[in-house]
């Protein structure tokens, strides 16, 4: 799942896949602002066929947080 998340991050933020590591987050790229974050959320929802709760969206700022949230949604 981590590789798929990285691929979505790379596409949404137009960065090289190799530039994305465990520390990749909002401070890593200029265009990870509120609009960029919403583009990321929509791309993740489409890629993984999930729907994030509004309360969780603001916390999805790391690969681990995203993976944990997706895994939790898929388990239900």
PDB file with one MODEL, atoms N, CA, C and O in Angstrom:
MODEL        1
ATOM      1  N   UNK A   1       0.830  -1.189   0.000  1.00  0.00           N
ATOM      2  CA  UNK A   1       0.000   0.000   0.000  1.00  0.00           C
ATOM      3  C   UNK A   1       0.877   1.256   0.000  1.00  0.00           C
ATOM      4  O   UNK A   1       0.515   2.264  -0.608  1.00  0.00           O
ATOM      5  N   UNK A   2       2.023   1.201   0.676  1.00  0.00           N
ATOM      6  CA  UNK A   2       2.886   2.378   0.756  1.00  0.00           C
ATOM      7  C   UNK A   2       3.338   2.837  -0.634  1.00  0.00           C
ATOM      8  O   UNK A   2       3.398   4.037  -0.902  1.00  0.00           O
ATOM      9  N   UNK A   3       3.651   1.900  -1.499  1.00  0.00           N
ATOM     10  CA  UNK A   3       4.086   2.259  -2.858  1.00  0.00           C
ATOM     11  C   UNK A   3       2.968   2.975  -3.618  1.00  0.00           C
ATOM     12  O   UNK A   3       3.226   3.919  -4.364  1.00  0.00           O
ATOM     13  N   UNK A   4       1.736   2.526  -3.427  1.00  0.00           N
ATOM     14  CA  UNK A   4       0.606   3.178  -4.089  1.00  0.00           C
ATOM     15  C   UNK A   4       0.371   4.586  -3.542  1.00  0.00           C
ATOM     16  O   UNK A   4       0.052   5.502  -4.300  1.00  0.00           O
ATOM     17  N   UNK A   5       0.526   4.756  -2.246  1.00  0.00           N
ATOM     18  CA  UNK A   5       0.375   6.073  -1.625  1.00  0.00           C
ATOM     19  C   UNK A   5       1.453   7.018  -2.162  1.00  0.00           C
ATOM     20  O   UNK A   5       1.169   8.164  -2.508  1.00  0.00           O
ATOM     21  N   UNK A   6       2.684   6.524  -2.228  1.00  0.00           N
ATOM     22  CA  UNK A   6       3.772   7.344  -2.762  1.00  0.00           C
ATOM     23  C   UNK A   6       3.493   7.747  -4.204  1.00  0.00           C
ATOM     24  O   UNK A   6       3.774   8.880  -4.595  1.00  0.00           O
ATOM     25  N   UNK A   7       2.944   6.836  -4.995  1.00  0.00           N
ATOM     26  CA  UNK A   7       2.625   7.153  -6.387  1.00  0.00           C
ATOM     27  C   UNK A   7       1.575   8.260  -6.473  1.00  0.00           C
ATOM     28  O   UNK A   7       1.668   9.143  -7.325  1.00  0.00           O
ATOM     29  N   UNK A   8       0.585   8.213  -5.598  1.00  0.00           N
ATOM     30  CA  UNK A   8      -0.442   9.261  -5.570  1.00  0.00           C
ATOM     31  C   UNK A   8       0.188  10.587  -5.150  1.00  0.00           C
ATOM     32  O   UNK A   8      -0.077  11.618  -5.769  1.00  0.00           O
ATOM     33  N   UNK A   9       1.011  10.573  -4.118  1.00  0.00           N
ATOM     34  CA  UNK A   9       1.687  11.791  -3.671  1.00  0.00           C
ATOM     35  C   UNK A   9       2.526  12.397  -4.796  1.00  0.00           C
ATOM     36  O   UNK A   9       2.490  13.607  -5.022  1.00  0.00           O
ATOM     37  N   UNK A  10       3.275  11.554  -5.494  1.00  0.00           N
ATOM     38  CA  UNK A  10       4.128  12.027  -6.584  1.00  0.00           C
ATOM     39  C   UNK A  10       3.301  12.675  -7.687  1.00  0.00           C
ATOM     40  O   UNK A  10       3.673  13.718  -8.225  1.00  0.00           O
ATOM     41  N   UNK A  11       2.193  12.056  -8.012  1.00  0.00           N
ATOM     42  CA  UNK A  11       1.339  12.596  -9.076  1.00  0.00           C
ATOM     43  C   UNK A  11       0.678  13.909  -8.655  1.00  0.00           C
ATOM     44  O   UNK A  11       0.702  14.886  -9.404  1.00  0.00           O
ATOM     45  N   UNK A  12       0.099  13.930  -7.475  1.00  0.00           N
ATOM     46  CA  UNK A  12      -0.628  15.116  -7.008  1.00  0.00           C
ATOM     47  C   UNK A  12       0.307  16.313  -6.858  1.00  0.00           C
ATOM     48  O   UNK A  12      -0.044  17.433  -7.230  1.00  0.00           O
ATOM     49  N   UNK A  13       1.497  16.071  -6.311  1.00  0.00           N
ATOM     50  CA  UNK A  13       2.403  17.180  -6.025  1.00  0.00           C
ATOM     51  C   UNK A  13       3.503  17.349  -7.076  1.00  0.00           C
ATOM     52  O   UNK A  13       4.394  18.184  -6.920  1.00  0.00           O
ATOM     53  N   UNK A  14       3.435  16.559  -8.138  1.00  0.00           N
ATOM     54  CA  UNK A  14       4.352  16.670  -9.261  1.00  0.00           C
ATOM     55  C   UNK A  14       5.814  16.635  -8.803  1.00  0.00           C
ATOM     56  O   UNK A  14       6.605  17.528  -9.106  1.00  0.00           O
ATOM     57  N   UNK A  15       6.140  15.575  -8.064  1.00  0.00           N
ATOM     58  CA  UNK A  15       7.510  15.371  -7.595  1.00  0.00           C
ATOM     59  C   UNK A  15       7.974  13.985  -8.029  1.00  0.00           C
ATOM     60  O   UNK A  15       7.164  13.107  -8.329  1.00  0.00           O
ATOM     61  N   UNK A  16       9.281  13.808  -8.056  1.00  0.00           N
ATOM     62  CA  UNK A  16       9.864  12.513  -8.384  1.00  0.00           C
ATOM     63  C   UNK A  16       9.493  11.501  -7.292  1.00  0.00           C
ATOM     64  O   UNK A  16       9.494  11.824  -6.104  1.00  0.00           O
ATOM     65  N   UNK A  17       9.184  10.303  -7.707  1.00  0.00           N
ATOM     66  CA  UNK A  17       8.830   9.253  -6.752  1.00  0.00           C
ATOM     67  C   UNK A  17       9.948   9.044  -5.730  1.00  0.00           C
ATOM     68  O   UNK A  17       9.682   8.804  -4.553  1.00  0.00           O
ATOM     69  N   UNK A  18      11.195   9.135  -6.184  1.00  0.00           N
ATOM     70  CA  UNK A  18      12.337   8.941  -5.292  1.00  0.00           C
ATOM     71  C   UNK A  18      12.478  10.017  -4.228  1.00  0.00           C
ATOM     72  O   UNK A  18      13.194   9.824  -3.245  1.00  0.00           O
ATOM     73  N   UNK A  19      11.806  11.146  -4.409  1.00  0.00           N
ATOM     74  CA  UNK A  19      11.874  12.237  -3.433  1.00  0.00           C
ATOM     75  C   UNK A  19      10.934  12.011  -2.259  1.00  0.00           C
ATOM     76  O   UNK A  19      10.954  12.770  -1.290  1.00  0.00           O
ATOM     77  N   UNK A  20      10.117  10.979  -2.340  1.00  0.00           N
ATOM     78  CA  UNK A  20       9.120  10.734  -1.300  1.00  0.00           C
ATOM     79  C   UNK A  20       9.625   9.646  -0.359  1.00  0.00           C
ATOM     80  O   UNK A  20       9.848   8.504  -0.760  1.00  0.00           O
ATOM     81  N   UNK A  21       9.797  10.030   0.895  1.00  0.00           N
ATOM     82  CA  UNK A  21      10.209   9.078   1.926  1.00  0.00           C
ATOM     83  C   UNK A  21       9.271   9.210   3.121  1.00  0.00           C
ATOM     84  O   UNK A  21       8.268   9.920   3.054  1.00  0.00           O
ATOM     85  N   UNK A  22       9.593   8.536   4.197  1.00  0.00           N
ATOM     86  CA  UNK A  22       8.709   8.515   5.365  1.00  0.00           C
ATOM     87  C   UNK A  22       8.493   9.901   5.969  1.00  0.00           C
ATOM     88  O   UNK A  22       7.486  10.130   6.639  1.00  0.00           O
ATOM     89  N   UNK A  23       9.423  10.825   5.740  1.00  0.00           N
ATOM     90  CA  UNK A  23       9.281  12.164   6.317  1.00  0.00           C
ATOM     91  C   UNK A  23       8.537  13.124   5.388  1.00  0.00           C
ATOM     92  O   UNK A  23       8.338  14.285   5.744  1.00  0.00           O
ATOM     93  N   UNK A  24       8.128  12.666   4.218  1.00  0.00           N
ATOM     94  CA  UNK A  24       7.440  13.525   3.256  1.00  0.00           C
ATOM     95  C   UNK A  24       6.126  14.007   3.850  1.00  0.00           C
ATOM     96  O   UNK A  24       5.324  13.208   4.332  1.00  0.00           O
ATOM     97  N   UNK A  25       5.912  15.314   3.813  1.00  0.00           N
ATOM     98  CA  UNK A  25       4.697  15.890   4.369  1.00  0.00           C
ATOM     99  C   UNK A  25       4.493  17.295   3.845  1.00  0.00           C
ATOM    100  O   UNK A  25       5.160  17.702   2.894  1.00  0.00           O
ATOM    101  N   UNK A  26       3.588  18.041   4.445  1.00  0.00           N
ATOM    102  CA  UNK A  26       3.248  19.375   3.953  1.00  0.00           C
ATOM    103  C   UNK A  26       4.434  20.324   3.794  1.00  0.00           C
ATOM    104  O   UNK A  26       4.405  21.182   2.912  1.00  0.00           O
ATOM    105  N   UNK A  27       5.446  20.204   4.595  1.00  0.00           N
ATOM    106  CA  UNK A  27       6.602  21.086   4.486  1.00  0.00           C
ATOM    107  C   UNK A  27       7.562  20.702   3.369  1.00  0.00           C
ATOM    108  O   UNK A  27       8.502  21.440   3.075  1.00  0.00           O
ATOM    109  N   UNK A  28       7.330  19.561   2.751  1.00  0.00           N
ATOM    110  CA  UNK A  28       8.261  19.050   1.738  1.00  0.00           C
ATOM    111  C   UNK A  28       8.096  19.706   0.374  1.00  0.00           C
ATOM    112  O   UNK A  28       9.044  19.747  -0.411  1.00  0.00           O
ATOM    113  N   UNK A  29       6.916  20.214   0.086  1.00  0.00           N
ATOM    114  CA  UNK A  29       6.655  20.830  -1.211  1.00  0.00           C
ATOM    115  C   UNK A  29       5.828  22.094  -1.028  1.00  0.00           C
ATOM    116  O   UNK A  29       4.991  22.182  -0.129  1.00  0.00           O
ATOM    117  N   UNK A  30       6.074  23.066  -1.892  1.00  0.00           N
ATOM    118  CA  UNK A  30       5.372  24.343  -1.784  1.00  0.00           C
ATOM    119  C   UNK A  30       3.871  24.219  -2.000  1.00  0.00           C
ATOM    120  O   UNK A  30       3.083  24.900  -1.343  1.00  0.00           O
ATOM    121  N   UNK A  31       3.479  23.346  -2.924  1.00  0.00           N
ATOM    122  CA  UNK A  31       2.061  23.300  -3.289  1.00  0.00           C
ATOM    123  C   UNK A  31       1.223  22.383  -2.391  1.00  0.00           C
ATOM    124  O   UNK A  31       0.082  22.064  -2.723  1.00  0.00           O
ATOM    125  N   UNK A  32       1.791  21.957  -1.247  1.00  0.00           N
ATOM    126  CA  UNK A  32       0.968  21.213  -0.285  1.00  0.00           C
ATOM    127  C   UNK A  32       0.359  22.239   0.667  1.00  0.00           C
ATOM    128  O   UNK A  32       0.727  22.340   1.837  1.00  0.00           O
ATOM    129  N   UNK A  33      -0.574  22.984   0.120  1.00  0.00           N
ATOM    130  CA  UNK A  33      -1.340  23.949   0.892  1.00  0.00           C
ATOM    131  C   UNK A  33      -2.737  23.365   1.070  1.00  0.00           C
ATOM    132  O   UNK A  33      -2.932  22.172   0.836  1.00  0.00           O
ATOM    133  N   UNK A  34      -3.706  24.167   1.474  1.00  0.00           N
ATOM    134  CA  UNK A  34      -5.043  23.610   1.711  1.00  0.00           C
ATOM    135  C   UNK A  34      -5.661  23.058   0.431  1.00  0.00           C
ATOM    136  O   UNK A  34      -6.311  22.013   0.461  1.00  0.00           O
ATOM    137  N   UNK A  35      -5.468  23.743  -0.689  1.00  0.00           N
ATOM    138  CA  UNK A  35      -6.011  23.247  -1.957  1.00  0.00           C
ATOM    139  C   UNK A  35      -5.278  21.972  -2.389  1.00  0.00           C
ATOM    140  O   UNK A  35      -5.901  21.026  -2.872  1.00  0.00           O
ATOM    141  N   UNK A  36      -3.968  21.955  -2.215  1.00  0.00           N
ATOM    142  CA  UNK A  36      -3.192  20.755  -2.546  1.00  0.00           C
ATOM    143  C   UNK A  36      -3.590  19.580  -1.675  1.00  0.00           C
ATOM    144  O   UNK A  36      -3.646  18.444  -2.145  1.00  0.00           O
ATOM    145  N   UNK A  37      -3.865  19.848  -0.411  1.00  0.00           N
ATOM    146  CA  UNK A  37      -4.282  18.782   0.503  1.00  0.00           C
ATOM    147  C   UNK A  37      -5.618  18.186   0.056  1.00  0.00           C
ATOM    148  O   UNK A  37      -5.813  16.971   0.108  1.00  0.00           O
ATOM    149  N   UNK A  38      -6.520  19.037  -0.377  1.00  0.00           N
ATOM    150  CA  UNK A  38      -7.821  18.525  -0.841  1.00  0.00           C
ATOM    151  C   UNK A  38      -7.660  17.721  -2.139  1.00  0.00           C
ATOM    152  O   UNK A  38      -8.348  16.719  -2.331  1.00  0.00           O
ATOM    153  N   UNK A  39      -6.756  18.152  -3.033  1.00  0.00           N
ATOM    154  CA  UNK A  39      -6.481  17.362  -4.238  1.00  0.00           C
ATOM    155  C   UNK A  39      -5.931  15.991  -3.858  1.00  0.00           C
ATOM    156  O   UNK A  39      -6.292  14.977  -4.457  1.00  0.00           O
ATOM    157  N   UNK A  40      -5.056  15.973  -2.857  1.00  0.00           N
ATOM    158  CA  UNK A  40      -4.493  14.711  -2.374  1.00  0.00           C
ATOM    159  C   UNK A  40      -5.595  13.807  -1.826  1.00  0.00           C
ATOM    160  O   UNK A  40      -5.657  12.626  -2.168  1.00  0.00           O
ATOM    161  N   UNK A  41      -6.452  14.349  -0.991  1.00  0.00           N
ATOM    162  CA  UNK A  41      -7.530  13.548  -0.390  1.00  0.00           C
ATOM    163  C   UNK A  41      -8.420  12.955  -1.476  1.00  0.00           C
ATOM    164  O   UNK A  41      -8.760  11.772  -1.430  1.00  0.00           O
ATOM    165  N   UNK A  42      -8.795  13.771  -2.449  1.00  0.00           N
ATOM    166  CA  UNK A  42      -9.658  13.274  -3.535  1.00  0.00           C
ATOM    167  C   UNK A  42      -8.947  12.198  -4.346  1.00  0.00           C
ATOM    168  O   UNK A  42      -9.570  11.207  -4.728  1.00  0.00           O
ATOM    169  N   UNK A  43      -7.660  12.371  -4.616  1.00  0.00           N
ATOM    170  CA  UNK A  43      -6.901  11.379  -5.377  1.00  0.00           C
ATOM    171  C   UNK A  43      -6.774  10.077  -4.586  1.00  0.00           C
ATOM    172  O   UNK A  43      -6.889   8.993  -5.157  1.00  0.00           O
ATOM    173  N   UNK A  44      -6.540  10.178  -3.292  1.00  0.00           N
ATOM    174  CA  UNK A  44      -6.448   8.976  -2.458  1.00  0.00           C
ATOM    175  C   UNK A  44      -7.786   8.241  -2.407  1.00  0.00           C
ATOM    176  O   UNK A  44      -7.833   7.016  -2.515  1.00  0.00           O
ATOM    177  N   UNK A  45      -8.870   8.996  -2.241  1.00  0.00           N
ATOM    178  CA  UNK A  45     -10.202   8.373  -2.190  1.00  0.00           C
ATOM    179  C   UNK A  45     -10.496   7.642  -3.494  1.00  0.00           C
ATOM    180  O   UNK A  45     -11.055   6.545  -3.483  1.00  0.00           O
ATOM    181  N   UNK A  46     -10.126   8.242  -4.602  1.00  0.00           N
ATOM    182  CA  UNK A  46     -10.370   7.600  -5.894  1.00  0.00           C
ATOM    183  C   UNK A  46      -9.468   6.380  -6.085  1.00  0.00           C
ATOM    184  O   UNK A  46      -9.929   5.330  -6.531  1.00  0.00           O
ATOM    185  N   UNK A  47      -8.199   6.515  -5.752  1.00  0.00           N
ATOM    186  CA  UNK A  47      -7.239   5.432  -5.954  1.00  0.00           C
ATOM    187  C   UNK A  47      -7.521   4.215  -5.084  1.00  0.00           C
ATOM    188  O   UNK A  47      -7.341   3.077  -5.518  1.00  0.00           O
ATOM    189  N   UNK A  48      -7.963   4.458  -3.860  1.00  0.00           N
ATOM    190  CA  UNK A  48      -8.164   3.361  -2.910  1.00  0.00           C
ATOM    191  C   UNK A  48      -9.634   3.021  -2.692  1.00  0.00           C
ATOM    192  O   UNK A  48      -9.955   2.142  -1.892  1.00  0.00           O
ATOM    193  N   UNK A  49     -10.523   3.707  -3.395  1.00  0.00           N
ATOM    194  CA  UNK A  49     -11.963   3.467  -3.296  1.00  0.00           C
ATOM    195  C   UNK A  49     -12.430   3.524  -1.839  1.00  0.00           C
ATOM    196  O   UNK A  49     -13.076   2.607  -1.332  1.00  0.00           O
ATOM    197  N   UNK A  50     -12.080   4.630  -1.193  1.00  0.00           N
ATOM    198  CA  UNK A  50     -12.491   4.875   0.194  1.00  0.00           C
ATOM    199  C   UNK A  50     -13.079   6.279   0.282  1.00  0.00           C
ATOM    200  O   UNK A  50     -12.981   7.066  -0.659  1.00  0.00           O
ATOM    201  N   UNK A  51     -13.684   6.578   1.415  1.00  0.00           N
ATOM    202  CA  UNK A  51     -14.194   7.919   1.691  1.00  0.00           C
ATOM    203  C   UNK A  51     -13.753   8.275   3.108  1.00  0.00           C
ATOM    204  O   UNK A  51     -14.203   7.666   4.078  1.00  0.00           O
ATOM    205  N   UNK A  52     -12.874   9.262   3.217  1.00  0.00           N
ATOM    206  CA  UNK A  52     -12.368   9.675   4.525  1.00  0.00           C
ATOM    207  C   UNK A  52     -13.415  10.498   5.259  1.00  0.00           C
ATOM    208  O   UNK A  52     -14.164  11.259   4.646  1.00  0.00           O
ATOM    209  N   UNK A  53     -13.461  10.338   6.582  1.00  0.00           N
ATOM    210  CA  UNK A  53     -14.315  11.181   7.422  1.00  0.00           C
ATOM    211  C   UNK A  53     -13.728  12.584   7.445  1.00  0.00           C
ATOM    212  O   UNK A  53     -12.509  12.752   7.449  1.00  0.00           O
ATOM    213  N   UNK A  54     -14.587  13.583   7.460  1.00  0.00           N
ATOM    214  CA  UNK A  54     -14.130  14.970   7.498  1.00  0.00           C
ATOM    215  C   UNK A  54     -13.191  15.217   8.677  1.00  0.00           C
ATOM    216  O   UNK A  54     -12.234  15.981   8.556  1.00  0.00           O
ATOM    217  N   UNK A  55     -13.453  14.588   9.797  1.00  0.00           N
ATOM    218  CA  UNK A  55     -12.634  14.784  10.994  1.00  0.00           C
ATOM    219  C   UNK A  55     -11.218  14.240  10.819  1.00  0.00           C
ATOM    220  O   UNK A  55     -10.290  14.716  11.474  1.00  0.00           O
ATOM    221  N   UNK A  56     -11.042  13.250   9.944  1.00  0.00           N
ATOM    222  CA  UNK A  56      -9.737  12.620   9.749  1.00  0.00           C
ATOM    223  C   UNK A  56      -8.880  13.327   8.710  1.00  0.00           C
ATOM    224  O   UNK A  56      -7.656  13.202   8.731  1.00  0.00           O
ATOM    225  N   UNK A  57      -9.500  14.063   7.810  1.00  0.00           N
ATOM    226  CA  UNK A  57      -8.808  14.636   6.660  1.00  0.00           C
ATOM    227  C   UNK A  57      -7.607  15.486   7.064  1.00  0.00           C
ATOM    228  O   UNK A  57      -6.548  15.383   6.446  1.00  0.00           O
ATOM    229  N   UNK A  58      -7.750  16.312   8.076  1.00  0.00           N
ATOM    230  CA  UNK A  58      -6.655  17.210   8.459  1.00  0.00           C
ATOM    231  C   UNK A  58      -5.445  16.469   9.007  1.00  0.00           C
ATOM    232  O   UNK A  58      -4.341  17.013   9.010  1.00  0.00           O
ATOM    233  N   UNK A  59      -5.632  15.240   9.469  1.00  0.00           N
ATOM    234  CA  UNK A  59      -4.532  14.462  10.036  1.00  0.00           C
ATOM    235  C   UNK A  59      -3.786  13.616   9.002  1.00  0.00           C
ATOM    236  O   UNK A  59      -2.790  12.975   9.338  1.00  0.00           O
ATOM    237  N   UNK A  60      -4.239  13.606   7.784  1.00  0.00           N
ATOM    238  CA  UNK A  60      -3.627  12.769   6.752  1.00  0.00           C
ATOM    239  C   UNK A  60      -2.469  13.522   6.103  1.00  0.00           C
ATOM    240  O   UNK A  60      -2.558  13.971   4.960  1.00  0.00           O
ATOM    241  N   UNK A  61      -1.381  13.647   6.861  1.00  0.00           N
ATOM    242  CA  UNK A  61      -0.244  14.440   6.409  1.00  0.00           C
ATOM    243  C   UNK A  61       1.067  13.645   6.381  1.00  0.00           C
ATOM    244  O   UNK A  61       2.146  14.225   6.258  1.00  0.00           O
ATOM    245  N   UNK A  62       0.971  12.332   6.494  1.00  0.00           N
ATOM    246  CA  UNK A  62       2.159  11.481   6.389  1.00  0.00           C
ATOM    247  C   UNK A  62       1.743  10.161   5.753  1.00  0.00           C
ATOM    248  O   UNK A  62       0.570   9.788   5.765  1.00  0.00           O
ATOM    249  N   UNK A  63       2.715   9.475   5.207  1.00  0.00           N
ATOM    250  CA  UNK A  63       2.427   8.181   4.577  1.00  0.00           C
ATOM    251  C   UNK A  63       1.837   7.228   5.604  1.00  0.00           C
ATOM    252  O   UNK A  63       0.880   6.514   5.306  1.00  0.00           O
ATOM    253  N   UNK A  64       2.399   7.208   6.813  1.00  0.00           N
ATOM    254  CA  UNK A  64       1.891   6.310   7.859  1.00  0.00           C
ATOM    255  C   UNK A  64       0.447   6.634   8.219  1.00  0.00           C
ATOM    256  O   UNK A  64      -0.385   5.732   8.318  1.00  0.00           O
ATOM    257  N   UNK A  65       0.142   7.927   8.417  1.00  0.00           N
ATOM    258  CA  UNK A  65      -1.223   8.316   8.777  1.00  0.00           C
ATOM    259  C   UNK A  65      -2.203   7.951   7.669  1.00  0.00           C
ATOM    260  O   UNK A  65      -3.312   7.488   7.937  1.00  0.00           O
ATOM    261  N   UNK A  66      -1.789   8.162   6.426  1.00  0.00           N
ATOM    262  CA  UNK A  66      -2.650   7.827   5.291  1.00  0.00           C
ATOM    263  C   UNK A  66      -2.869   6.318   5.229  1.00  0.00           C
ATOM    264  O   UNK A  66      -4.000   5.855   5.081  1.00  0.00           O
ATOM    265  N   UNK A  67      -1.785   5.554   5.342  1.00  0.00           N
ATOM    266  CA  UNK A  67      -1.889   4.093   5.277  1.00  0.00           C
ATOM    267  C   UNK A  67      -2.752   3.544   6.408  1.00  0.00           C
ATOM    268  O   UNK A  67      -3.580   2.660   6.188  1.00  0.00           O
ATOM    269  N   UNK A  68      -2.559   4.067   7.614  1.00  0.00           N
ATOM    270  CA  UNK A  68      -3.352   3.610   8.760  1.00  0.00           C
ATOM    271  C   UNK A  68      -4.838   3.908   8.552  1.00  0.00           C
ATOM    272  O   UNK A  68      -5.692   3.078   8.861  1.00  0.00           O
ATOM    273  N   UNK A  69      -5.137   5.084   8.032  1.00  0.00           N
ATOM    274  CA  UNK A  69      -6.537   5.463   7.814  1.00  0.00           C
ATOM    275  C   UNK A  69      -7.177   4.587   6.735  1.00  0.00           C
ATOM    276  O   UNK A  69      -8.301   4.114   6.900  1.00  0.00           O
ATOM    277  N   UNK A  70      -6.464   4.376   5.643  1.00  0.00           N
ATOM    278  CA  UNK A  70      -6.989   3.522   4.577  1.00  0.00           C
ATOM    279  C   UNK A  70      -7.199   2.100   5.085  1.00  0.00           C
ATOM    280  O   UNK A  70      -8.232   1.488   4.811  1.00  0.00           O
ATOM    281  N   UNK A  71      -6.229   1.573   5.822  1.00  0.00           N
ATOM    282  CA  UNK A  71      -6.367   0.216   6.364  1.00  0.00           C
ATOM    283  C   UNK A  71      -7.576   0.107   7.277  1.00  0.00           C
ATOM    284  O   UNK A  71      -8.297  -0.890   7.244  1.00  0.00           O
ATOM    285  N   UNK A  72      -7.802   1.135   8.096  1.00  0.00           N
ATOM    286  CA  UNK A  72      -8.962   1.139   8.984  1.00  0.00           C
ATOM    287  C   UNK A  72     -10.261   1.173   8.213  1.00  0.00           C
ATOM    288  O   UNK A  72     -11.226   0.504   8.584  1.00  0.00           O
ATOM    289  N   UNK A  73     -10.293   1.950   7.140  1.00  0.00           N
ATOM    290  CA  UNK A  73     -11.520   2.033   6.324  1.00  0.00           C
ATOM    291  C   UNK A  73     -11.776   0.732   5.576  1.00  0.00           C
ATOM    292  O   UNK A  73     -12.923   0.311   5.430  1.00  0.00           O
ATOM    293  N   UNK A  74     -10.720   0.103   5.109  1.00  0.00           N
ATOM    294  CA  UNK A  74     -10.856  -1.161   4.374  1.00  0.00           C
ATOM    295  C   UNK A  74     -11.272  -2.306   5.297  1.00  0.00           C
ATOM    296  O   UNK A  74     -11.898  -3.269   4.855  1.00  0.00           O
ATOM    297  N   UNK A  75     -10.926  -2.198   6.573  1.00  0.00           N
ATOM    298  CA  UNK A  75     -11.262  -3.252   7.532  1.00  0.00           C
ATOM    299  C   UNK A  75     -12.736  -3.247   7.881  1.00  0.00           C
ATOM    300  O   UNK A  75     -13.276  -4.265   8.315  1.00  0.00           O
ATOM    301  N   UNK A  76     -13.385  -2.122   7.698  1.00  0.00           N
ATOM    302  CA  UNK A  76     -14.812  -2.013   8.072  1.00  0.00           C
ATOM    303  C   UNK A  76     -15.719  -2.531   6.995  1.00  0.00           C
ATOM    304  O   UNK A  76     -16.940  -2.509   7.153  1.00  0.00           O
TER     305      UNK A  76
ENDMDL
END
